[in-house]
């Protein structure tokens, strides 16, 4: 289905959970990547350019990463997502950064440990298991010291360049796109009083 200037109806997804990784994509409801912009610079000026380049016509929903992550980055991404959703009158959905990271693991893995950079030699960690096509967290997520992370089989995965031998580096663009269907399957966020999980 096309809408406005020939663009397909799609979902805008924003991940600014870290200071060094900025991702904005357009994807289908099924998580098929349509277009993407990535950056490593200051969030707000870069976000404005990325949104202008990707356009907002034909959007049916917005997905924002809600953390854990950088206070500055998360606030910028959530503000941008909120602005687009409010202006277009479309729903805003959230997804956690650990889930996004876990979705970058190979499909054949039953379990994976996702790590999100937390600064000062630490990371936020969560163990996930795939079941019946879904992805669920096992136990509670928490902050850990990178020095204590055991590199098992399969080794942990992250979208951040962590100083940990043996860790796998996932694709942040593909991971964000793969997270869209799950995010849309949850209730939309309230447009007032958005909350995030900050690491700093």
Secondary structure, 3 states (H helix, E strand, C coil): CEECCCEECEEEEEECCCCCCEEEEEECCCCCEEEEEEECCCHHHHHHHHHHHHCCCCEEEEEEECEEECHHHHHHHHHHHHHHHHHHCCEEEEECHHHHHHCCCCCCCCEEEEEEEEECCEEEEEEEEEECCEEEEEEEEEEEEHHHCCCCCCCCEECCCCCCCCCEECCHHHHHHHHHHHHHCCCCCCCCCCCCEECC
